[in-house]
Every structure is written in structure tokens, then in C-alpha cells.
Amino acid sequence: MTAITKWGRVLAVVLIVLTPLQAQAWHNRGHHAIARIAWLRLIELGLDRQATDLLNSHPHRDLYLAAMPPEGVERDEWMFVQSATWADWVRKPMAPTLDEQQARALSDEFNKPVWHYVNLPYVHPTETDKFAADKIRQTTLEPELDEQGRPRHVIAALKYNLQVLKNVNAPSADRAVALSWLMHLTGDLHQPLHAVGLIATKDAVEHEDLNPPSGDQGGNRLAVRSIASQPGAVSLHFYWDALVLGDQPYAAVQGRVGAWLNDPKFQRREFTEALGKTEFRDWAEESWKLAQSVVYADGDQFLKFQTLPDRYSRTSLETLQAPVLSADYQRRADEAAQKRMVLAGYRLGDLIAKSFQETSK
């Protein structure tokens, strides 16, 4: 790994530091793609109107969900797919009618950072004797709720919001918010770096310890580059978030979803076994295993990256000469991300449909 001296000098002069955050999985367009697959499933089952009616009760329907639909996109579809990105929007909400104080109050009420991930420990293969992985896993998962009775991680948050959605006696606004959370967190949990924390000492990964319980914070503390000729780096988490669709127009999402649903390898029948797994814990375990076999692996070698301090500046990445991801790694990552998005879309559609069908009895 290179540029260590330069990296140290940059950190020494940077004035603003931040703690890495769990980034939004797949970016907005990835979440849109997952939600569109679910939307088409609801149309197929005649349940799309039920989703629309519920989302019409969402407290931020006009402020965000139904605002500024792309040309040619029906309002109901746009409101549904935007609902899948609402949980990231409330981190730092922006809208023409929101002033700074209102935005802060909205975020304080609705933003739930710990709901987006669970750091299941993955101990570096060369250091399995240094850490008690089973104990770290247990304390990460349990208890599911904190002392105030709030979910501590994405698995618990999915369970909680599913209960709210199914509670026909709950206010419609609360059920609409719960639906938005279910849509977003289903997508999050299928991004492998939302279910793992790589744990290692600097003896194994160089430069910085990745201590338990959070380790590398889902790849947020690992810097990589995708293009050798371009300066600067991104976190491994950000790299995975941007896979497949990046920030393309919504029309590209519609086109990609259409291509997936017409591709034999992405048909529902190809996911029969996976679709039989309906426990959120199983989805997390899938992502955790995928992180080991694809995210942190480059062929037969452990992935090369630059570890970052627990607190670092965004600007410090701009000139960091982090290791470059191989073409083979990037190809396998893109293939894995596509498969996870499609599976997430199928599962989300089934989850919402089953909930609506049960509450309609």
C-alpha cells in the first residue's frame, strides 16, 4: 500500500473530521429498482391500490414522496419507489418549503441511524485466534431492543416495522412510515456491507486496527479506487452502494428492471430456494456470507485496501492512492449486486403483499 506519509500529513492539517456513517445502500436508484420490482408484483396481485392508499397517509407524502415525479412516470409509482428512499432523506431532509429548524426537527423525529445495518463480525482469516467471534456476534444481535425498547439493528427494525404495518388499529400515518422503513431496510439488508464488520488488528490489514464490535463499520473504514488513472479514493461501502445504477435517471431504472425481469437468470423460479427464506436473520446471514466470499475477496487473495482511522475527513480521500480494485473483482461485484437487488425486490414484493393480504381478512 502506498502514500502512507502523505496520508498522515493530510490528516494532520485537516480541520474538520467526521465519524464514518453507514451509507445509503445502493444509492437512491438502487432502492428505486428494488421498489419497482416490488411495485410490479403488487400490480400483478392487484394490491397496488392498497399501497397507494396507505402512502397517501404518509406525513411526508407531498413534501417528499410525491414531489417532482420524472416526466412520464405515474404519480402512484413514483410515490411508491420514493418511499424506499425516504429513510435516507430524513437523515438530512431538504425541500423548498423546509427551513433549517424544521429540517432538524424532522430529522430528530424520524432519523434512526442504527436501523440501517448490523455489524455481524467477520474476523480476518489470519486472526481467528485473537477474537471471540461468537461472543461478539451474540452481543451484536442481542438484545434486539435497547433500554428504551427501540430496535438496536436492522433485523430488529424490520421486525418492529412489520408489526406496525400489520396493526390495523395503528394510525394510518404510522403504518405508512412503517411501510417506508420496510421498503428501505429490505434493500439495505441485501447490500452485503450492511450486515458485516471486518475485525482485525493492523498486523493483518496494516495502518489501523479494526476493533470489535463494529470493526470496519461495513467497509466505511476501507479505502479503495476503481480506476487506476484517477486520483482519490472512496470507501469500500460507497463503492458497493454505487454499483449497477449509480445516479442514472429513473428511466434507466425502469429499463434495467425490465431487462432483469425478461432475463432467464433473474426469473423468480431461479430464486425459489432463497424466496423460501422469510426470516430477516436469514437475509442478514446471506449478506454476511457474501461479504466473505465476494466483498472482501479478490480471487484467491484477501482484498487489498487502505484502512482509515475511526475518525477521518472526507477531503482526505481526494488524494489518497488506495489500492485499485481489479477488473475481475469489479465484474464479480456487479454481478453479485444485480442478483441481490433482484432478490430484494422479489422478497419486498412478497413481504408487502403478504402483509396486505393478512390485514384484509
N, C-alpha and C positions, 0 to 999 in steps of 0.2 A: 504494500500500500504506500501511497506517495503523499507529498505535500503536508507532512505532519508539522514541520516547523512553521510553515505558512499558516496552517490551521490554528496553531497556538497563538500566533501573532494577531490573527483576525479576532479571535475570541478576546484577547487582552484589550482591544481597543473598542469593541462594540459596546454601546451604552445600554441598549435595550435587549433584554433576554426574555425568553418565554419557556414555559414548560410544554413539551410536545403534546399535542392533543390527538385523540383518536379521530382520524379524519373521516369525512363522509364517504362511506363505501360506494364505489363505482361512480362517484360524482352524480350530479343530477340526472344525466342522460342514462346512466346505468340503472338507476332506480326507476326512471321512466320506462325503460324497456321491460323490466321485471313487472311493473304495474300494468303495462299494456298487455302482456301475456295473460295476466290475471283478469283484466277487463274483458278480453275476448272470451275467456272461459265463462265469465258471468253472463255475457250476452248469449253464449251457447246454451246456458242453463236457464235463461230467462230471469236472471237475478240482477241485471244491471240497474233496473229502475229502483230496486231496493237500496242499492249502494248510493245512487244519486240522491234519493230522498233523505237518506241518513246524512250524507255530506252537506246537504243544504242546511243542516242544523249546526254545522261546524262554526265555532266562534270566529274563524278567520277565513270564511268562505270568500267574501268579497275582497278582503284585504290581501289575500294570497292565493287561495286555491283556484278561484275562478278568474283571477286577474290576468289580463293580457294573453289570451289564448292565441297561438300561432294561426296565421291565416289558413283557412280550410279545415281546421280541427274543431270538431263539435265541442260545445261547452262541457257537456257531461263527461266526455272522455278526458278533456284537459283537466277538469276538476278532480277526476279520479287519479290520474297519473301524478298531478301536482301534489296530491295528498301524500304520496310516497316520499316526497322531498321536504315536507313541512317540518319534520323533526330536525332537519339540519338548518332550515330557515330560522327557527326560533332560537338558534344559538346566538345569532346577531341579526334580528329581524330588520328588514329595510322595506319601506313602502313610501310612496309620495305623501301619504297623509299621516305618517308616523313621525313625531319629533323624537329627540334623543331620550327624553324622560319616559315617554310612552314605550319606546322600543326596549328600554332597560327593564321596565316593569313587566312587559310581556315576556321577555326572556327569563326574568326571575321566576315567573309563574310556571312556564311551560318547559324550559330547557332542562333536560335530565342527562348530563354528560355520561354518567356511568351506565346508562341503559344501553348504550350502543355497542358494547363489547364485553367479552370475558377473557381474561388472560390465562387460559389453561397453560400450565408450564410445559415447555419443551426444553429439557436440559441438553446442552451441547453434547453430542455423542462422545466426545473425549473427556467429559467431566461428570459422567453419571454417578461417580462415586463421591462427588463433592456436595451434592444437593439431595435433599429428601423430596423427590418429585411428588410422591403420593401425598405427603403431608401438605405440601404447597398447594396441590390440586384441591385437597379437601377444604383448606381454609379459603381458597379462592371461591369455591362453589357454595360453601355452607358457612353460616346460614344464608338462605336466599334473600332474606329481608334484613334490613338494618334495625337499629333500636327503635326507630320511629315507624317501623312497619313498611318501609319503602324498598323496592327491589334494588339489589346490590349489583346486578349484572344483567346482560341481555336475556339470558334464559328466564330469569325471574320476571323481567319486564314483559316478555312475551306472554307468560302465563297470566300475569296481572291484567294486561290489557285485553286478553282474550276473555277473561271473566267479566270485565266491564262491558265489552261488546255484546256478550250474550245476556247481560242483565237487562231485560226489557223494562224493568222498573227504574232503571237509571235514567237521568236526564238525557235527552237526545244529543245535546251538545257534548256531554261526556262520552257517550258511545261513539260519536263521530271522531272525537280526538283519539279514542282508543283504536278505532279503525286506522287512523293515520299512523299511529305508532306501530300497529301490527304490520302494516304495509312496509314501513321503513325498516323496522328491525328484522323482518324476514330477509330483506335484501342484505342488510348489514351482516347477518349471521352466515350468509353464504359467501361472503368475502373472507377468505381464509385467515387474513391477518386481523380479523375482528374476533378471533377465537383462540389466540395464542400469544404467549410471551416467551421469547427465547431467553434462556437463562445461561449465563456463562461468566467466567472471570476473564480478565484481559489476557491471561495466559493462552486462552483458546481463541479469542477474537481480536486481541490487540487493542491498545489505546484506552478503552474504557470498560469497566466492569458492568455487566448486565445483571443486576442483583434481583433476587426474588423480593416480593411476589410478582411484580409486573414485568421484570426482565427488560426486553427491548420495546415494550409497550406496543406490541403489534406491529413491529417494523418501523415505528416512528423514530427510533434512535439508530437506524441503519441508513447510511447514505450510499446511493448508487448513481450511476449515469447510464443512460440508454444509448447515447450517441457519442462516440469517442471524439469526434471533431468539434463538439460543442462544449464550452466551459460550463462549470457549475454542476450541481448535483440536486437530487431530490431524495426524500425519504423513500425507503422501500414501500412503506404503506401508501404514500402518494402515488408511486408508480403503479401499484396494483389497482388503486381507485380509478385511475385514468385509463385502464385497459379497455379495449374494444371500441368504445364510443367516444370517450373523451368529452369534448364540449361541442359536438356537432349539432346542427339544427335538429329540431324534433322530427322533421320529415325523414332524417336519416334513421332515427329510432324506429319509426313506422316501417321503413324499408328493411331494416335489419331484422325486426321481429317477423315480418312477413317471410323473409328468406329463411329464418330459423324454422318456422312452422311448416315450411314446404321442403325442408331438408330431411331426408330419411333418418339421418343420425340424431336428429333432435326431436323426433316424434315422441309422443307420450309413451308409446309402447317400449321405447328404449330406456325409459326411466321407471319401469314397473316396480322393480325392487326398491328403488330409492323412494318412490312415492308411497310405498307401504310404511315408511318410517315417518310417523307423525309426531314423535316426541321432540321437543325443541332441544333437549340434551343430545339426541342423536345427530341433529343438524350441526351442533357445535363440535361434536366429536369428528364428524366428517371433515369439517374445515380444519380442525387441529391436525388430522392425519394428512390432509392435502398440503398443509403448510410444511410438513416434514418432507414429503415426497416431491414437491414441486417448488414451493416458495423459497425454501432455504437450501435447495439442492440445485447444482448446475452440473448435470450429467452425473458422473460418479464422485464429484467433488462437492464439498460444502461450499455454499455460495460465498463469494468474496464481496466484502463491503467495508465501508468506513464507519466505525462506531462513533456515536455522538454523545456528548455529555448529557446528563439528565436535564440540564437547562442550557439552551443554546439559542443563538439568534438566527432568524430566517435568513438574514443577509449573509451569514457566514457560509451558507451553501452556495452562494453565487460564484465563487471562485474555487470551490473545493474540488480537487481532482480525485474523486472517489473512483473505485473500480468500475469498469464498464461491463454491463450485462451482455453475455454472449448472444449471438443471433439465435442459437438453439434454445437458450433459456427464454428469450422473448417469444419465440414461437410457441413453446410449450405453455408459457404463462397465458398467452392469448387464447389458446385452445381451452385451457382449464377454466379461464374466466367466462368464456362463452357458455360452456357447459353448466357452470354454477349459476349463471344468470337465468338460463332457460329452466333449470330445475327449480330455482327460487320462484320463477313466475308460475310454474305449474303448481307448486306447493301453496303459494299465496292464493291462487285462484281457488284451489280446493279448500283451503282453510276458511276463506271468507264465505264460500258457497255453503259449506257445512254449517257454519255459524248462523247464516241467514235461514237455512232450512230448519235448523233446530229451534230457532226463536219464532218461526212462523207456525209451528204446530199448535 
